[in-house]
């Protein structure tokens, strides 16, 4: 949500968030269809994903996206986990990273 708000400030228009943190494998096609519908209507869309090693669909959705931002929760994600995520998804997919502190998320 923090990235969405930042995007709205810079773009001057809404940035929607699709929560894919709990999308089951058997709903992946429906999820992709909904994303295509939204982006086809001109919506800007951020897709929130679970850590790459914790869900089978994370890598697939990330690789199908236009671009990926690695979101790091300070003191919770190790450097090795971040490197593994970049390797699984592919470094060329990433346009950047953002570090968040737990207190930033707790108050939202």
C-alpha positions in Angstrom: 0.0 0.0 0.0 2.9 2.4 0.7 4.2 1.9 -2.9 0.7 2.5 -4.2 0.4 5.8 -2.3 3.8 6.9 -3.5 2.9 6.0 -7.1 -0.3 8.0 -6.8 1.5 11.1 -5.7 4.0 10.9 -8.5 1.6 9.9 -11.3 -1.3 12.0 -10.2 -3.7 9.1 -10.7 -4.7 5.9 -8.7 -2.4 2.9 -8.6 -4.4 -0.2 -7.7 -3.0 -3.1 -5.6 -3.7 -6.7 -6.4 -3.0 -8.9 -3.3 -1.6 -12.2 -4.7 -0.1 -13.3 -1.4 -2.6 -16.1 -1.0 -3.6 -17.0 -4.6 -3.8 -20.8 -4.8 -2.3 -22.5 -7.8 -5.7 -23.6 -9.2 -6.7 -19.9 -9.3 -3.7 -18.6 -11.2 -5.3 -18.4 -14.6 -8.3 -16.5 -13.1 -5.8 -14.1 -11.4 -3.9 -13.5 -14.7 -7.2 -12.8 -16.4 -8.2 -10.2 -13.9 -4.8 -8.5 -14.1 -5.1 -8.4 -17.9 -8.6 -7.0 -17.6 -7.5 -4.2 -15.2 -4.4 -3.3 -17.1 -6.3 -3.5 -20.4 -8.6 -0.8 -19.1 -5.5 1.4 -18.4 -5.3 0.9 -14.7 -1.8 1.0 -13.1 -1.5 -2.1 -11.0 0.9 -3.2 -8.3 0.9 -6.9 -7.5 1.8 -7.9 -3.9 3.5 -11.3 -3.8 4.6 -13.6 -1.0 8.3 -14.4 -0.6 9.6 -16.3 -3.6 10.6 -19.4 -1.5 7.2 -19.6 0.2 4.7 -19.9 -2.6 4.9 -21.8 -5.9 3.3 -19.0 -7.9 5.4 -16.1 -6.8 8.1 -16.6 -9.4 5.6 -17.2 -12.2 3.6 -14.1 -11.5 6.8 -12.0 -11.1 8.2 -13.2 -14.4 4.9 -12.4 -16.1 4.9 -8.9 -14.8 6.2 -5.8 -16.7 8.7 -5.1 -14.0 9.5 -6.2 -10.4 10.5 -4.3 -7.3 12.1 -6.3 -4.5 10.5 -5.2 -1.2 12.7 -5.9 1.8 11.4 -5.9 5.3 14.4 -4.7 7.4 15.5 -7.1 10.0 13.3 -9.8 8.6 14.8 -10.6 5.2 18.4 -11.7 5.0 20.8 -10.7 2.3 20.9 -14.3 1.2 17.1 -14.5 0.9 17.2 -11.3 -1.2 19.9 -12.7 -3.5 18.0 -16.0 -3.8 14.8 -14.1 -4.8 16.6 -12.1 -7.5 18.2 -15.3 -8.8 14.8 -17.2 -8.9 13.0 -14.4 -10.7 15.9 -13.1 -12.8 17.9 -10.0 -12.2 16.8 -8.4 -15.5 13.1 -8.3 -14.3 14.0 -6.0 -11.4 13.8 -2.2 -11.7 14.8 -1.6 -8.1 14.2 -2.3 -4.5 12.6 -0.8 -1.5 13.4 -1.3 2.2 10.7 -1.0 4.7 10.9 -1.0 8.5 8.4 -3.1 10.5 7.1 0.0 12.3 6.1 1.5 8.9 3.8 -1.5 8.2 2.5 -1.9 11.8 0.8 1.5 11.8 -0.9 1.0 8.3 
